[in-house]
Amino acid sequence: MRNGVPIGEAAAFVGVTVKTVRHYHKLGLVAEPERDSSGYRRYGSAELLRLVQSRTLAAAGVPLAEIGRLLDADAAGFAATLADVDRQLTARIDELITRRAILHRLTDGDRALLPDRAVALLARMHDIGFPTDEVAATREGWVLAEALVPDGFDDYLTHFEHALEDTRLVTLTRQAAEAAAWEPDDPRIDELATAVADHYLANPALLKTVTGLQARTDAAPATR
């Protein structure tokens, strides 16, 4: 390679395009070699080495604007810059992993909007016999609640989880959902309302499934 090779062969040797080589020249990463007697630029060992170094650093994620300074730096400066690039790449990788996890959650509509614990409770509601419409309405309410009161949502789920252990309450709640289809003057409505009120009064801790998020919402500062 005493006389060097033309730009096309240099690009092929390095593994880039001729356009990339010229871009490196424009950025000052690699000095353009002198033209020979035929008017062609010939790339010798020094230029090829610089091209390989530039391409390798660019492929590793080093910004092109930093490569020239990096190649001209001493060993300590080179190591420090590479360490900084490594930190940036690690942050970028973490961001991409997070985005990929979100995409995976989108395959399940509930999991894209609600935490796993809430999704599991919705499934449990369905398994113990809650009407589909009731489960859907609960899901919609939870999506809004989690967005509006994120700090209190996990505590609310704890209360709701405990409420699902109360078989009497579950029965009454299912009946209340079914009552939506009853006639307004159906005597069962008054009976059901009395039974529900009596059960809540006898078990005041259950009221947290009704008032817990409301209290946190009222306490939250208004925003404009």
Secondary structure, DSSP 4 states (H G I P E B T S, - for coil): --S-B-HHHHHHHHTS-HHHHHHHHHHTSSPPPPB-TTS-B-B-HHHHHHHHHHHHHHHTT--HHHHHHHHHS-HHHHHHHHHHHHHHHHHHHHHHHHHHHHHHHTTSHHHHHS-HHHHHHHHHHHHTT--HHHHHHHHHHHHHHHHH-HHHHHHHHHHHHHHHT-HHHHHHHHHHHHGGGS-TT-HHHHHHHHHHHHHHHH-GGGGHHHHHHHHHHHHSPP--
